[in-house]
């Protein structure tokens, strides 16, 4: 079988791991990956080397990657892939034509933003929905507050058209959601019935013992962005309370975040070696993740590694935790987080129960 795998953007991290797992499970004779942006043009899956096709020509793709990594003033803001959302109809059109030219027997879409909206024609299609396009829906008002006036005007004009296109019925042969929350949103927004399947978590995460030594630090793992992840709020709250925090990862807002971080905060890059990453996470006293998560792999991995979570009491996070493994906040105001950090020692946790409950929760809908 000839399969076209479609993914919103192919950058290192958990979403890419989920895509790799999807590809590993499929049986194919030929395959290509189609995406908006990538740093590499080949993806190794087992013994196979799969070609990656980008929306724009390589010279433009490489330029966007370079601009993003170098954080060049004005240009980095102008060509930030997050701002390319206004071009969603155009890039969907371009990618759809490239996929049609490839003539696959099946299309498999892994979508957390715009890729669910490609034209599948009459080709059988499987959708794995990480989340609806958050920028034009659940995160719309927050996003408007984060962008400067020129972008704000363009975004306000374009959003109604993007929403209309996003709700256009598609030819999905099979639809899968990454959480109960996402399944509810798929039904509400698209009248789409989905099977629930939690994202793939690497097997190395399971089966660990409680570390002999727990250190007094919080851990944040993943993308270094202000929008949605609220890392600026987390940093300000940790500064005010002098809370030790390790931030592991990379992203377009790294330099801005480093400038506002106090002495109790340490930045480290995304650690590819999973064993080293596990050692750092499982020795943390807490994981902090106040994102509006459609699933929350960092949350689930922390719980599986015996670590309690300080999270946000909306979206998918409440379905992953229980009152023995978390503190959830109801709003994202700095003073709310400051108060929570100051009172965190009032509640004690049994890490054995945390890990056991997390494993039971994940196993019910495991990939």
C-alpha positions in Angstrom: 0.0 0.0 0.0 1.2 3.5 -0.8 0.5 5.9 2.1 0.8 9.7 2.4 1.4 10.7 6.0 0.4 14.3 6.8 1.6 16.2 9.9 1.3 19.9 10.7 4.9 20.7 11.3 7.7 18.2 11.7 9.9 19.5 14.5 11.6 17.5 17.4 9.3 16.5 20.3 6.4 14.5 21.4 4.1 15.1 18.4 6.8 13.8 16.1 7.2 10.7 18.3 3.4 10.1 17.9 3.7 10.4 14.1 6.7 8.0 14.1 4.6 5.5 16.1 1.7 5.9 13.7 4.0 5.1 10.8 5.5 2.1 12.5 2.0 0.6 13.0 1.0 1.0 9.4 1.8 -1.5 6.6 3.0 0.1 3.4 5.1 -0.5 0.4 5.8 3.1 -0.3 5.4 6.2 1.9 6.0 9.9 2.0 5.5 12.5 4.8 3.9 15.9 3.9 4.3 18.8 6.3 4.5 22.6 6.6 8.0 22.9 8.0 10.9 20.6 8.8 14.6 20.6 9.6 15.3 17.4 7.8 14.0 15.9 4.5 14.3 12.2 5.5 12.7 10.4 8.4 14.1 7.1 9.5 11.5 4.6 10.7 13.0 1.2 11.5 14.9 0.2 8.4 13.0 2.7 6.2 14.1 6.2 5.2 11.0 8.1 4.3 11.1 11.3 2.2 9.6 14.5 3.7 7.8 16.9 1.4 7.2 20.5 2.6 4.5 22.9 1.5 7.0 25.5 0.2 10.2 24.8 -1.8 13.2 23.7 0.2 14.9 27.1 -0.1 11.9 28.8 1.5 11.5 26.1 4.2 15.2 26.3 5.0 14.9 30.1 5.3 12.0 29.9 7.7 13.8 27.4 9.9 17.0 29.5 9.8 15.1 32.7 10.7 13.3 31.0 13.6 16.5 29.5 15.0 18.6 32.7 14.7 15.8 34.8 16.2 16.6 37.8 13.9 14.7 40.9 14.9 11.6 41.7 12.7 12.3 38.9 10.3 11.9 36.2 13.0 8.5 37.8 13.9 7.4 38.1 10.3 8.3 34.6 9.3 7.5 32.8 12.6 5.6 29.6 11.6 2.9 30.5 14.1 2.1 33.6 12.0 1.7 31.5 8.9 -1.7 30.5 10.1 -3.2 33.2 7.9 -1.9 31.2 4.9 -3.7 28.0 6.0 -6.0 27.8 2.9 -3.1 28.4 0.6 -0.8 25.8 2.1 -3.6 23.3 2.4 -4.3 23.8 -1.3 -0.6 23.4 -2.2 -0.1 20.3 -0.1 -3.3 18.7 -1.3 -2.1 19.0 -4.9 1.3 17.5 -4.0 -0.4 14.6 -2.3 -2.8 14.1 -5.3 0.2 14.0 -7.6 1.8 11.3 -5.4 -1.4 9.2 -5.9 -1.5 7.4 -2.5 -3.8 4.5 -1.8 -4.4 5.9 1.7 -3.9 9.3 3.5 -3.1 9.3 7.3 -3.4 12.8 8.8 -1.8 13.6 12.2 -3.3 17.0 13.0 -2.9 19.5 15.9 -3.5 22.6 13.7 -4.3 22.9 10.0 -3.4 19.6 8.3 -6.9 18.1 8.9 -8.2 20.6 6.3 -6.3 19.3 3.3 -8.4 18.0 0.4 -8.5 14.2 0.5 -10.5 13.9 -2.7 -11.9 10.4 -2.9 -8.8 8.8 -1.2 -9.5 6.8 2.0 -8.3 8.8 4.9 -7.5 8.3 8.6 -7.5 11.3 10.9 -5.6 11.3 14.2 -6.8 14.5 15.9 -4.4 16.0 18.5 -6.7 19.0 18.8 -8.8 21.4 16.7 -7.1 24.4 15.3 -6.7 26.2 18.7 -5.6 29.6 17.4 -9.0 30.2 15.7 -11.1 28.5 18.4 -10.4 27.8 22.0 -7.2 30.0 22.1 -8.6 32.8 19.9 -9.0 35.6 22.5 -5.7 34.7 24.2 -4.0 34.9 20.9 -5.5 38.3 20.0 -4.0 39.6 23.3 -0.6 38.4 22.4 -0.1 39.9 18.9 0.6 43.4 17.9 -2.0 45.5 16.1 -1.1 44.9 12.4 -1.2 41.1 12.9 -4.3 41.5 15.1 -6.2 43.3 12.3 -5.2 40.6 9.7 -6.0 37.8 12.1 -9.4 39.3 12.9 -10.3 39.5 9.2 -9.0 36.1 8.3 -10.4 34.0 11.3 -14.0 33.8 10.2 -12.9 32.4 6.8 -10.5 30.0 8.5 -13.3 28.7 10.8 -15.6 28.2 7.9 -13.0 26.2 6.0 -12.1 24.3 9.2 -15.7 23.1 9.6 -16.1 21.9 6.0 -17.0 18.2 6.0 -14.0 15.9 5.0 -13.7 12.4 3.7 -12.5 10.7 6.8 -12.7 6.9 6.6 -11.7 6.7 10.3 -11.3 9.3 12.9 -9.3 9.1 16.2 -9.1 11.6 19.1 -6.2 11.8 21.5 -8.4 12.3 24.6 -12.0 12.4 25.8 -11.7 16.2 25.7 -10.7 16.2 22.1 -13.4 13.7 21.2 -16.0 16.0 22.7 -14.6 19.0 20.8 -14.6 17.0 17.5 -18.3 16.2 18.0 -19.1 19.7 19.0 -17.2 21.5 16.2 -17.3 19.1 13.4 -20.1 16.6 14.3 -17.3 14.0 14.0 -17.5 10.8 16.0 -14.1 9.6 17.0 -12.4 6.7 18.7 -10.3 7.7 21.8 -6.7 6.6 21.6 -4.1 8.3 23.9 -0.9 9.4 22.3 2.1 7.0 22.2 4.4 7.2 25.2 7.8 5.6 24.8 8.1 2.3 26.7 11.2 3.5 28.6 8.9 5.7 30.7 7.3 2.7 32.3 8.5 0.4 35.0 10.8 2.6 37.0 11.4 2.6 40.8 11.0 5.6 43.0 14.3 7.4 43.0 16.1 7.3 46.4 16.6 11.1 46.3 14.0 13.7 45.4 15.3 17.2 44.8 13.4 20.4 45.7 12.7 21.7 42.2 9.9 22.0 39.7 10.3 20.7 36.2 8.8 22.1 33.0 9.4 20.1 29.9 8.6 21.0 26.3 8.2 24.0 23.9 9.6 27.4 25.1 6.7 29.6 24.1 4.8 32.3 25.9 1.5 31.8 24.1 -0.7 29.0 25.5 2.2 27.5 27.5 2.2 30.5 29.8 5.9 30.2 30.6 6.2 33.9 31.3 3.6 33.6 34.0 5.3 30.5 35.5 8.7 32.3 35.5 7.3 35.4 37.1 5.6 33.4 39.8 8.8 31.4 40.5 10.8 34.6 40.7 8.4 36.0 43.3 8.5 32.9 45.4 12.2 32.0 44.7 11.0 28.5 43.6 13.7 26.3 41.9 12.6 25.5 38.4 14.3 23.6 35.6 13.0 24.4 32.1 13.9 21.7 29.6 13.3 22.3 25.9 13.6 24.8 23.1 11.4 27.2 21.2 11.0 30.6 19.5 10.6 32.5 22.8 13.7 31.1 24.6 15.7 34.4 24.6 12.7 36.4 25.9 12.1 33.9 28.7 15.8 33.8 29.7 15.8 37.6 30.1 13.0 37.6 32.6 14.2 34.5 34.6 15.6 34.9 38.1 18.4 33.1 39.8 16.3 30.1 40.9 15.5 29.1 37.3 17.8 26.9 35.1 17.3 26.4 31.4 18.5 23.3 29.6 18.1 22.1 26.0 15.7 19.3 25.0 17.6 16.1 26.0 17.4 13.5 23.3 18.7 10.6 25.5 15.5 9.4 27.1 17.3 7.8 30.1 19.0 11.1 31.0 15.7 12.9 30.6 13.9 10.4 32.8 16.5 10.9 35.6 15.9 14.6 35.6 12.1 14.4 35.6 11.7 11.7 38.2 13.9 13.5 40.8 11.7 16.6 40.6 9.4 17.4 43.5 6.7 18.6 41.1 5.9 18.9 37.4 4.4 22.2 36.4 2.2 22.5 33.3 -0.6 25.1 33.2 -1.3 24.7 29.5 -4.8 24.2 28.1 -3.9 20.7 27.1 -5.8 18.5 24.6 -3.9 15.6 26.2 -0.6 16.5 27.9 2.2 14.1 27.3 4.5 15.9 29.7 1.8 15.6 32.4 1.3 11.9 31.8 5.0 11.1 31.6 5.6 12.9 34.9 2.8 11.0 36.6 4.1 7.7 35.3 7.5 8.7 36.7 6.0 9.2 40.2 5.9 13.0 40.0 2.8 15.0 41.2 1.5 17.8 38.8 0.6 21.4 39.3 -1.7 21.9 36.4 -4.7 23.8 34.9 -8.2 22.7 35.9 -9.7 22.6 32.4 -9.4 20.7 29.2 -7.8 17.2 29.2 -5.6 17.6 32.4 -8.5 16.7 34.8 -9.0 13.4 33.0 -5.4 12.3 33.6 -5.1 13.1 37.3 -6.9 12.6 40.5 -6.9 14.2 44.0 -3.9 12.1 45.0 -1.6 13.3 42.3 -2.2 17.0 41.6 -2.9 20.6 42.5 -5.0 22.2 39.8 -5.5 26.0 39.5 -8.7 27.5 38.1 -7.2 30.6 36.5 -3.7 31.6 35.2 -3.2 34.8 37.1 0.3 35.3 38.5 -0.9 35.8 42.0 -3.0 32.6 41.9 0.1 30.7 40.9 2.2 32.5 43.5 -0.2 31.6 46.2 -0.3 27.9 45.0 3.5 27.7 45.0 3.6 29.2 48.6 1.1 26.6 49.8 2.4 23.5 47.9 4.0 21.9 51.0 0.7 21.7 52.8 -0.3 18.6 50.7 1.7 15.4 50.8 1.7 12.8 48.1 2.2 9.0 47.9 4.3 8.5 44.8 3.5 4.8 44.6 -0.2 5.7 44.3 0.5 8.5 41.7 2.3 6.0 39.4 -0.3 3.3 39.8 -3.2 5.6 39.1 -1.4 7.1 36.0 -0.7 3.6 34.6 -4.3 2.5 35.0 -5.6 5.7 33.4 -3.2 5.5 30.4 -3.7 1.8 29.8 -7.5 2.2 29.3 -6.9 4.2 26.1 -3.3 3.3 25.3 -2.0 3.6 21.7 
